[in-house]
Amino acid sequence: MPTRLILLILFVLLILSLSVNFIQWKNAESRNTVIAVPDGDSLDLSDGRRIRLLGIDAPERGRCMAREARDTLVLLAMGKQVRPKNIVTDDFGRQLAIVIVDGVPLQRALLAAGLARNRSSFSNPYNQVLKDAQEIAKAAKLGIWSDTCRSQTPANEDCTIKGNTRAGEKHFYLPTCKQYDQVIIDLSFGDRWFCTESEAQSAGFSKAFACPSASP
């Protein structure tokens, strides 16, 4: 077979291969377009998937900075083509991923703005990046780390009982509790101030261990 014909065949095969790769790339891009942002740490993609941002937690709806977190995620991702990386499935069947937009992880942008908490582990290749971003926000008291969301003084001087939510457990602390001064009310976590013990109990909070009783 003449050399020129061989070269022509190889050239045609190369063009076909590049065309197939381009089509696959464009199809992948169109599947990964953000069409909705349900909350501050979730994205709905054009292929029907919902991707939760791996390694962070944004405030839940109704909590301090929840609206700001979602609005920021809308600005960063809505209508854009994203690149999910390190996709995992949690115990509830949800897909979680590091999501890259314009070369930057969305997780990092939200943490640096103080609009989410770092929940990444050492197994996450972006663990240090996310940790550093959160430290920047905490040092500057941005977002959930600001006085808007965190306080030691109640707005109502008659409502001094601290309702604290951590690891799924809800406890309240009276001013006479030893731990009282160390407890920070974090509205983005779902913490609350209460005026009476009965009010705290009605909201699902139980008295912290070894706290003395207070008048209802």
C-alpha positions in Angstrom: 0.0 0.0 0.0 1.4 3.4 -1.0 2.8 5.5 1.9 0.5 8.4 0.9 -2.6 6.3 1.1 -1.5 4.9 4.5 -1.0 8.5 5.8 -4.4 9.5 4.4 -6.1 6.6 6.2 -4.3 7.5 9.5 -5.4 11.1 9.1 -9.0 10.2 8.6 -8.9 7.9 11.6 -7.4 10.6 13.7 -10.1 13.1 12.6 -12.8 10.5 13.4 -11.3 9.9 16.8 -11.1 13.6 17.6 -14.7 14.0 16.5 -16.0 11.3 18.7 -14.1 12.6 21.7 -15.4 16.1 21.0 -19.0 14.9 20.8 -18.6 12.9 24.1 -17.1 16.0 25.7 -19.9 18.2 24.6 -22.5 15.6 25.8 -20.8 15.5 29.2 -20.8 19.3 29.3 -24.5 19.5 28.5 -25.3 16.9 31.2 -23.4 18.9 33.8 -25.2 22.3 33.4 -26.7 23.6 36.6 -30.4 24.2 36.2 -31.5 24.8 39.8 -30.0 25.6 43.2 -32.2 24.1 45.9 -30.2 25.4 48.9 -26.7 26.5 49.9 -24.9 23.2 49.3 -26.9 21.4 46.5 -27.1 21.6 42.8 -29.6 20.2 40.2 -28.0 19.3 36.9 -29.5 19.1 33.5 -29.3 15.3 33.4 -31.6 15.0 36.4 -29.0 14.5 39.0 -28.8 16.3 42.3 -25.3 16.8 43.5 -24.6 17.8 47.1 -21.3 19.6 47.8 -19.0 17.1 49.4 -17.2 18.2 52.6 -19.3 21.2 53.6 -22.6 22.0 55.3 -24.4 25.3 54.5 -27.0 26.5 57.0 -30.4 24.9 56.7 -33.4 26.9 55.4 -34.6 29.4 58.0 -31.3 29.6 59.8 -28.8 32.4 59.9 -27.0 32.9 56.5 -29.1 30.2 54.8 -30.5 32.7 52.2 -27.0 34.3 51.7 -25.4 30.9 51.1 -28.0 29.9 48.5 -27.9 33.3 46.8 -24.1 33.0 46.5 -24.3 29.5 45.1 -26.8 30.8 42.5 -24.3 33.5 41.4 -21.4 31.1 41.3 -23.1 28.2 39.5 -26.5 28.8 38.0 -26.6 28.1 34.3 -22.9 27.1 34.3 -21.3 23.9 33.3 -19.7 22.3 36.3 -17.2 19.4 36.8 -18.0 17.0 39.6 -15.0 15.2 41.0 -14.5 12.6 43.7 -18.1 11.5 43.5 -19.4 9.4 46.4 -22.8 8.1 47.4 -23.9 8.5 51.1 -26.1 6.2 53.2 -29.2 7.9 51.9 -28.3 7.3 48.2 -27.3 11.0 47.6 -24.5 11.8 45.3 -21.8 14.1 46.8 -18.9 15.6 44.9 -16.2 18.3 44.8 -17.7 20.6 42.2 -15.4 22.7 40.1 -16.6 25.9 38.3 -14.1 28.0 36.4 -11.3 26.0 37.9 -12.3 26.7 41.5 -14.1 24.3 43.9 -17.5 25.7 44.9 -16.8 24.4 48.4 -13.8 26.6 48.8 -15.7 29.7 47.6 -18.5 29.2 50.1 -16.2 28.4 53.0 -14.0 31.5 52.3 -17.1 33.7 52.4 -18.2 32.2 55.8 -21.3 30.6 54.3 -20.7 27.0 55.2 -18.9 24.8 57.6 -16.0 22.5 56.7 -16.9 18.8 57.1 -14.2 17.3 55.0 -12.0 14.4 56.1 -8.4 13.5 55.6 -9.5 11.2 52.7 -10.7 14.2 50.8 -7.9 15.4 48.5 -9.1 19.0 49.0 -9.2 18.7 52.8 -6.4 21.2 53.4 -7.7 23.7 50.8 -11.2 23.7 52.5 -9.7 23.9 56.0 -7.6 26.9 55.0 -10.6 28.6 53.4 -12.7 28.2 56.6 -9.9 29.6 58.8 -9.8 32.7 56.6 -13.5 33.3 57.1 -13.3 32.6 60.9 -10.4 35.0 61.3 -12.3 37.7 59.5 -15.6 36.8 61.3 -17.5 36.5 58.0 -20.9 35.0 57.5 -21.8 32.3 60.0 -18.7 33.4 62.1 -20.0 37.0 62.4 -21.7 38.5 65.4 -24.9 38.3 63.3 -25.0 34.6 63.8 -23.0 34.1 67.0 -23.7 35.8 70.3 -23.2 35.5 74.1 -25.8 38.1 74.9 -29.6 37.7 74.3 -31.6 40.3 72.5 -34.1 40.1 75.4 -32.5 40.4 78.8 -35.3 38.2 80.3 -34.5 35.3 77.9 -31.1 34.0 79.1 -31.4 30.3 78.7 -29.1 29.0 75.9 -30.5 26.3 73.6 -27.6 24.5 72.0 -27.8 22.1 69.0 -24.8 19.8 68.4 -24.4 16.4 66.7 -28.2 16.1 66.4 -28.7 16.6 70.2 -30.5 19.6 71.7 -29.6 20.8 75.2 -30.4 24.0 77.1 -28.1 25.7 79.6 -29.2 27.9 82.5 -27.1 30.9 83.7 -26.2 28.8 86.8 -24.7 26.0 84.7 -20.9 25.7 84.9 -20.6 25.5 81.1 -22.9 28.4 80.5 -20.2 31.0 79.7 -18.5 28.7 77.2 -21.7 28.0 75.2 -22.1 30.3 72.1 -25.5 30.7 70.5 -24.9 30.0 66.9 -28.1 30.8 64.9 -26.8 29.1 61.8 -26.6 25.8 63.8 -30.2 26.1 65.0 -29.3 27.4 68.5 -31.8 29.6 70.3 -32.4 31.8 73.3 -35.3 30.8 75.6 -37.1 32.7 78.4 -38.1 29.6 80.4 -37.2 26.0 80.8 -40.7 24.9 79.7 -40.3 26.9 76.5 -37.0 25.2 75.8 -38.5 21.7 76.5 -41.5 22.5 74.2 -39.0 23.2 71.4 -37.4 19.8 71.9 -34.4 20.8 74.1 -33.5 18.9 77.2 -31.6 20.2 80.2 -27.8 19.8 80.0 -26.3 17.3 82.3 -25.7 18.5 85.9 -27.5 21.8 85.4 -29.6 22.9 88.4 -33.3 23.6 87.9 -34.6 27.0 87.2 -38.1 28.5 87.8 -40.4 28.1 84.7 
